[in-house]
Amino acid sequence: MRNPDLIPRQDAVFNIFQSNLLKQVTQNQTAWQIMPAIIAPLLQLQAEWETAYALTTNKGNCTSAQRNAKNTARKAYLKQLRPFIQTCL
């Protein structure tokens, strides 16, 4: 059975997805009439995710604390990203 969720489960695929999504959103925010105040929190969460994710890309050279931080960052990011996608896109 296919995953009906738009957001990818694998971290590497999610990272590409979220990067492309927010790039398109920021480039088109005026045309799409999305207020900067809506995008700003997502950009902050994106930065936190990308920082945490980068530390875990080398599985043999990351700590469990770094993996936990990545998971926490992703969870916080998704908490804001899902409603954004549902309402704004």
Secondary structure as GFF3:
##gff-version 3
##sequence-region A 1 89
A	DSSP	alpha_helix	11	28	.	.	.	ID=ss1
A	DSSP	alpha_helix	36	54	.	.	.	ID=ss2
A	DSSP	three_ten_helix	59	61	.	.	.	ID=ss3
A	DSSP	alpha_helix	64	88	.	.	.	ID=ss4
###
